[in-house]
Each structure stands twice: as C-alpha cells, then as structure tokens.
C-alpha cells in the first residue's frame, strides 16, 4: 500500500509541475512530442536538401543542353 501512495504522490507532483508550466505560458512537452518535433525538423531539412539538389541537377542539365 505504501508503494501505491508514493507512486500517486509522484504522479500528482508531476501533474502539478506540468500545470504550472502551462500556466506560465510554457508548454510542457513529453518525450514523444520532442521526438516528433525532431522528426519533423529533420524531414523538413532533408526536403530542403533534396529540392536544392534537384534544382542544381536541373540547372546543370539545362546548361549541358545549351552547350551542345
């Protein structure tokens, strides 16, 4: 029974902490939210790199066509 109450007290403390962060205008992010944000950022960066590569390849191909 003592273990159960310790777990409950810890859970309530965590809840209050996240509530306080929300009240202060801060968002309390969970680990999965942080991972999702990192994945979105990585995907956006990779998309930018891919688009830049495709644009440079297209430009190089156009230059080759005008040189011949």
LUMDRENTOR-185035 format. One record per residue: residue number from 1; residue in one letter; x, y, z of N, C-alpha, C in turn. Coordinates in Angstrom, 3 decimals. Each point is the difference from the previous one (the first is absolute). Layout:
N
sedren nr:NUM&rest:a&n.xx:X&n.yy:Y&n.zz:Z&ca.xx:X&ca.yy:Y&ca.zz:Z&c.xx:X&c.yy:Y&c.zz:Z
...
END
This chain:
68
sedren nr:1&rest:x&n.xx:0.821&n.yy:-1.182&n.zz:0.000&ca.xx:-0.821&ca.yy:1.182&ca.zz:0.000&c.xx:0.869&c.yy:1.251&c.zz:0.000
sedren nr:2&rest:x&n.xx:1.114&n.yy:-0.039&n.zz:0.685&ca.xx:0.874&ca.yy:1.170&ca.zz:0.070&c.xx:0.576&c.yy:0.336&c.zz:-1.369
sedren nr:3&rest:x&n.xx:0.323&n.yy:-1.002&n.zz:-0.782&ca.xx:0.545&ca.yy:0.223&ca.zz:-1.335&c.xx:-1.028&c.yy:0.689&c.zz:-0.881
sedren nr:4&rest:x&n.xx:-1.245&n.yy:-0.411&n.zz:0.127&ca.xx:-1.073&ca.yy:0.594&ca.zz:-0.795&c.xx:-0.132&c.yy:1.489&c.zz:0.312
sedren nr:5&rest:x&n.xx:0.049&n.yy:0.362&n.zz:1.258&ca.xx:-0.167&ca.yy:1.407&ca.zz:0.362&c.xx:1.217&c.yy:0.823&c.zz:-0.440
sedren nr:6&rest:x&n.xx:1.192&n.yy:-0.597&n.zz:0.025&ca.xx:1.187&ca.yy:0.711&ca.zz:-0.474&c.xx:-0.105&c.yy:0.279&c.zz:-1.489
sedren nr:7&rest:x&n.xx:-0.480&n.yy:-0.972&n.zz:-0.751&ca.xx:-0.170&ca.yy:0.165&ca.zz:-1.437&c.xx:-1.043&c.yy:1.070&c.zz:-0.274
sedren nr:8&rest:x&n.xx:-1.068&n.yy:-0.014&n.zz:0.763&ca.xx:-1.062&ca.yy:1.000&ca.zz:-0.185&c.xx:0.506&c.yy:1.401&c.zz:0.318
sedren nr:9&rest:x&n.xx:0.754&n.yy:0.147&n.zz:1.068&ca.xx:0.554&ca.yy:1.300&ca.zz:0.366&c.xx:0.943&c.yy:0.495&c.zz:-1.094
sedren nr:10&rest:x&n.xx:0.823&n.yy:-0.891&n.zz:-0.540&ca.xx:0.922&ca.yy:0.380&ca.zz:-1.070&c.xx:-0.769&c.yy:0.414&c.zz:-1.255
sedren nr:11&rest:x&n.xx:-1.055&n.yy:-0.729&n.zz:-0.312&ca.xx:-0.807&ca.yy:0.329&ca.zz:-1.178&c.xx:-0.688&c.yy:1.346&c.zz:0.172
sedren nr:12&rest:x&n.xx:-0.524&n.yy:0.252&n.zz:1.178&ca.xx:-0.657&ca.yy:1.287&ca.zz:0.257&c.xx:1.006&c.yy:1.146&c.zz:-0.053
sedren nr:13&rest:x&n.xx:1.191&n.yy:-0.230&n.zz:0.493&ca.xx:1.036&ca.yy:1.034&ca.zz:-0.057&c.xx:0.371&c.yy:0.310&c.zz:-1.444
sedren nr:14&rest:x&n.xx:0.122&n.yy:-1.030&n.zz:-0.824&ca.xx:0.303&ca.yy:0.198&ca.zz:-1.413&c.xx:-1.132&c.yy:0.761&c.zz:-0.687
sedren nr:15&rest:x&n.xx:-1.226&n.yy:-0.346&n.zz:0.331&ca.xx:-1.153&ca.yy:0.686&ca.zz:-0.583&c.xx:0.001&c.yy:1.475&c.zz:0.383
sedren nr:16&rest:x&n.xx:0.241&n.yy:0.287&n.zz:1.273&ca.xx:0.042&ca.yy:1.398&ca.zz:0.446&c.xx:1.117&c.yy:0.763&c.zz:-0.688
sedren nr:17&rest:x&n.xx:1.127&n.yy:-0.652&n.zz:-0.198&ca.xx:1.128&ca.yy:0.636&ca.zz:-0.672&c.xx:-0.365&c.yy:0.369&c.zz:-1.432
sedren nr:18&rest:x&n.xx:-0.631&n.yy:-0.923&n.zz:-0.707&ca.xx:-0.395&ca.yy:0.291&ca.zz:-1.380&c.xx:-1.093&c.yy:1.059&c.zz:-0.040
sedren nr:19&rest:x&n.xx:-0.882&n.yy:-0.001&n.zz:0.981&ca.xx:-1.049&ca.yy:1.008&ca.zz:0.080&c.xx:0.594&c.yy:1.383&c.zz:0.217
sedren nr:20&rest:x&n.xx:0.977&n.yy:0.095&n.zz:0.897&ca.xx:0.665&ca.yy:1.286&ca.zz:0.254&c.xx:0.701&c.yy:0.501&c.zz:-1.253
sedren nr:21&rest:x&n.xx:0.651&n.yy:-0.891&n.zz:-0.730&ca.xx:0.687&ca.yy:0.384&ca.zz:-1.228&c.xx:-1.001&c.yy:0.530&c.zz:-1.021
sedren nr:22&rest:x&n.xx:-1.166&n.yy:-0.617&n.zz:-0.064&ca.xx:-1.033&ca.yy:0.449&ca.zz:-0.926&c.xx:-0.517&c.yy:1.369&c.zz:0.414
sedren nr:23&rest:x&n.xx:-0.187&n.yy:0.200&n.zz:1.287&ca.xx:-0.496&ca.yy:1.281&ca.zz:0.488&c.xx:0.987&c.yy:1.120&c.zz:-0.289
sedren nr:24&rest:x&n.xx:1.269&n.yy:-0.307&n.zz:0.036&ca.xx:1.016&ca.yy:1.016&ca.zz:-0.251&c.xx:0.196&c.yy:0.254&c.zz:-1.490
sedren nr:25&rest:x&n.xx:-0.758&n.yy:-0.676&n.zz:-0.829&ca.xx:0.107&ca.yy:0.198&ca.zz:-1.435&c.xx:0.995&c.yy:-0.933&c.zz:-0.653
sedren nr:26&rest:x&n.xx:0.631&n.yy:-0.812&n.zz:0.776&ca.xx:0.934&ca.yy:-0.973&ca.zz:-0.538&c.xx:-0.772&c.yy:-1.271&c.zz:-0.312
sedren nr:27&rest:x&n.xx:0.446&n.yy:-0.682&n.zz:-1.004&ca.xx:-0.637&ca.yy:-1.277&ca.zz:-0.291&c.xx:0.876&c.yy:-1.110&c.zz:0.553
sedren nr:28&rest:x&n.xx:-0.598&n.yy:-0.842&n.zz:0.742&ca.xx:0.717&ca.yy:-1.148&ca.zz:0.537&c.xx:-0.058&c.yy:-1.103&c.zz:-1.044
sedren nr:29&rest:x&n.xx:1.104&n.yy:-0.268&n.zz:-0.646&ca.xx:-0.018&ca.yy:-1.003&ca.zz:-1.063&c.xx:0.413&c.yy:-1.353&c.zz:0.554
sedren nr:30&rest:x&n.xx:-0.637&n.yy:-0.979&n.zz:-0.527&ca.xx:0.319&ca.yy:-1.364&ca.zz:0.382&c.xx:1.077&c.yy:-0.516&c.zz:-0.940
sedren nr:31&rest:x&n.xx:0.648&n.yy:-1.067&n.zz:0.374&ca.xx:1.071&ca.yy:-0.520&ca.zz:-0.864&c.xx:-0.463&c.yy:-0.320&c.zz:-1.420
sedren nr:32&rest:x&n.xx:-1.208&n.yy:-0.554&n.zz:-0.153&ca.xx:-0.442&ca.yy:-0.327&ca.zz:-1.357&c.xx:-0.268&c.yy:1.262&c.zz:-0.813
sedren nr:33&rest:x&n.xx:-0.427&n.yy:1.081&n.zz:0.658&ca.xx:-0.190&ca.yy:1.262&ca.zz:-0.720&c.xx:1.342&c.yy:0.553&c.zz:-0.469
sedren nr:34&rest:x&n.xx:1.013&n.yy:-0.112&n.zz:0.839&ca.xx:1.338&ca.yy:0.468&ca.zz:-0.368&c.xx:0.552&c.yy:-0.835&c.zz:-1.159
sedren nr:35&rest:x&n.xx:-0.227&n.yy:-1.307&n.zz:0.039&ca.xx:0.457&ca.yy:-0.867&ca.zz:-1.088&c.xx:-0.734&c.yy:0.316&c.zz:-1.298
sedren nr:36&rest:x&n.xx:-1.291&n.yy:0.258&n.zz:0.106&ca.xx:-0.785&ca.yy:0.333&ca.zz:-1.197&c.xx:0.469&c.yy:1.312&c.zz:-0.602
sedren nr:37&rest:x&n.xx:0.278&n.yy:0.983&n.zz:0.859&ca.xx:0.496&ca.yy:1.298&ca.zz:-0.474&c.xx:1.352&c.yy:-0.163&c.zz:-0.685
sedren nr:38&rest:x&n.xx:0.866&n.yy:-0.812&n.zz:0.587&ca.xx:1.319&ca.yy:-0.248&ca.zz:-0.596&c.xx:-0.144&c.yy:-0.693&c.zz:-1.353
sedren nr:39&rest:x&n.xx:-0.924&n.yy:-0.940&n.zz:-0.096&ca.xx:-0.221&ca.yy:-0.702&ca.zz:-1.267&c.xx:-0.526&c.yy:0.963&c.zz:-1.063
sedren nr:40&rest:x&n.xx:-0.931&n.yy:0.895&n.zz:0.385&ca.xx:-0.516&ca.yy:0.980&ca.zz:-0.962&c.xx:1.103&c.yy:0.938&c.zz:-0.470
sedren nr:41&rest:x&n.xx:0.842&n.yy:0.444&n.zz:0.928&ca.xx:1.102&ca.yy:0.886&ca.zz:-0.372&c.xx:0.972&c.yy:-0.698&c.zz:-0.947
sedren nr:42&rest:x&n.xx:0.308&n.yy:-1.251&n.zz:0.300&ca.xx:0.924&ca.yy:-0.759&ca.zz:-0.842&c.xx:-0.596&c.yy:-0.212&c.zz:-1.387
sedren nr:43&rest:x&n.xx:-1.284&n.yy:-0.327&n.zz:-0.054&ca.xx:-0.671&ca.yy:-0.202&ca.zz:-1.280&c.xx:0.010&c.yy:1.282&c.zz:-0.824
sedren nr:44&rest:x&n.xx:-0.264&n.yy:1.133&n.zz:0.638&ca.xx:0.005&ca.yy:1.279&ca.zz:-0.710&c.xx:1.394&c.yy:0.318&c.zz:-0.530
sedren nr:45&rest:x&n.xx:1.021&n.yy:-0.266&n.zz:0.806&ca.xx:1.374&ca.yy:0.265&ca.zz:-0.434&c.xx:0.373&c.yy:-0.885&c.zz:-1.180
sedren nr:46&rest:x&n.xx:-0.367&n.yy:-1.279&n.zz:0.066&ca.xx:0.299&ca.yy:-0.912&ca.zz:-1.094&c.xx:-0.756&c.yy:0.389&c.zz:-1.269
sedren nr:47&rest:x&n.xx:-1.227&n.yy:0.488&n.zz:0.156&ca.xx:-0.771&ca.yy:0.434&ca.zz:-1.164&c.xx:0.673&c.yy:1.201&c.zz:-0.660
sedren nr:48&rest:x&n.xx:0.475&n.yy:0.945&n.zz:0.820&ca.xx:0.704&ca.yy:1.159&ca.zz:-0.546&c.xx:1.244&c.yy:-0.431&c.zz:-0.770
sedren nr:49&rest:x&n.xx:0.755&n.yy:-0.937&n.zz:0.565&ca.xx:1.196&ca.yy:-0.486&ca.zz:-0.675&c.xx:-0.337&c.yy:-0.703&c.zz:-1.315
sedren nr:50&rest:x&n.xx:-1.073&n.yy:-0.796&n.zz:0.017&ca.xx:-0.399&ca.yy:-0.713&ca.zz:-1.211&c.xx:-0.438&c.yy:0.972&c.zz:-1.087
sedren nr:51&rest:x&n.xx:-0.781&n.yy:1.005&n.zz:0.381&ca.xx:-0.453&ca.yy:0.977&ca.zz:-0.983&c.xx:1.163&c.yy:0.808&c.zz:-0.571
sedren nr:52&rest:x&n.xx:0.957&n.yy:0.345&n.zz:0.849&ca.xx:1.175&ca.yy:0.732&ca.zz:-0.476&c.xx:0.809&c.yy:-0.860&c.zz:-0.971
sedren nr:53&rest:x&n.xx:0.140&n.yy:-1.281&n.zz:0.331&ca.xx:0.744&ca.yy:-0.914&ca.zz:-0.878&c.xx:-0.706&c.yy:-0.145&c.zz:-1.344
sedren nr:54&rest:x&n.xx:-1.320&n.yy:-0.166&n.zz:0.036&ca.xx:-0.757&ca.yy:-0.134&ca.zz:-1.242&c.xx:0.104&c.yy:1.266&c.zz:-0.844
sedren nr:55&rest:x&n.xx:-0.029&n.yy:1.161&n.zz:0.644&ca.xx:0.112&ca.yy:1.264&ca.zz:-0.734&c.xx:1.373&c.yy:0.136&c.zz:-0.642
sedren nr:56&rest:x&n.xx:1.050&n.yy:-0.374&n.zz:0.728&ca.xx:1.346&ca.yy:0.109&ca.zz:-0.566&c.xx:0.195&c.yy:-1.004&c.zz:-1.146
sedren nr:57&rest:x&n.xx:-0.570&n.yy:-1.196&n.zz:0.136&ca.xx:0.082&ca.yy:-0.988&ca.zz:-1.072&c.xx:-0.754&c.yy:0.482&c.zz:-1.239
sedren nr:58&rest:x&n.xx:-1.151&n.yy:0.614&n.zz:0.219&ca.xx:-0.787&ca.yy:0.511&ca.zz:-1.117&c.xx:0.749&c.yy:1.128&c.zz:-0.704
sedren nr:59&rest:x&n.xx:0.635&n.yy:0.861&n.zz:0.798&ca.xx:0.777&ca.yy:1.100&ca.zz:-0.559&c.xx:1.204&c.yy:-0.525&c.zz:-0.780
sedren nr:60&rest:x&n.xx:0.677&n.yy:-0.992&n.zz:0.538&ca.xx:1.158&ca.yy:-0.592&ca.zz:-0.681&c.xx:-0.434&c.yy:-0.667&c.zz:-1.304
sedren nr:61&rest:x&n.xx:-1.133&n.yy:-0.660&n.zz:0.019&ca.xx:-0.507&ca.yy:-0.653&ca.zz:-1.197&c.xx:-0.358&c.yy:1.043&c.zz:-1.062
sedren nr:62&rest:x&n.xx:-0.577&n.yy:1.112&n.zz:0.429&ca.xx:-0.351&ca.yy:1.064&ca.zz:-0.941&c.xx:1.262&c.yy:0.614&c.zz:-0.600
sedren nr:63&rest:x&n.xx:1.034&n.yy:0.170&n.zz:0.823&ca.xx:1.270&ca.yy:0.538&ca.zz:-0.485&c.xx:0.637&c.yy:-0.943&c.zz:-1.018
sedren nr:64&rest:x&n.xx:-0.060&n.yy:-1.288&n.zz:0.246&ca.xx:0.558&ca.yy:-0.980&ca.zz:-0.938&c.xx:-0.732&c.yy:0.042&c.zz:-1.320
sedren nr:65&rest:x&n.xx:-1.294&n.yy:0.196&n.zz:0.036&ca.xx:-0.794&ca.yy:0.052&ca.zz:-1.216&c.xx:0.332&c.yy:1.220&c.zz:-0.835
sedren nr:66&rest:x&n.xx:0.351&n.yy:1.113&n.zz:0.621&ca.xx:0.331&ca.yy:1.216&ca.zz:-0.764&c.xx:1.433&c.yy:-0.039&c.zz:-0.499
sedren nr:67&rest:x&n.xx:0.884&n.yy:-0.746&n.zz:0.636&ca.xx:1.390&ca.yy:-0.084&ca.zz:-0.404&c.xx:0.169&c.yy:-0.861&c.zz:-1.243
sedren nr:68&rest:x&n.xx:-0.819&n.yy:-1.009&n.zz:-0.176&ca.xx:0.142&ca.yy:-0.916&ca.zz:-1.145&c.xx:-0.607&c.yy:0.555&c.zz:-1.226
END
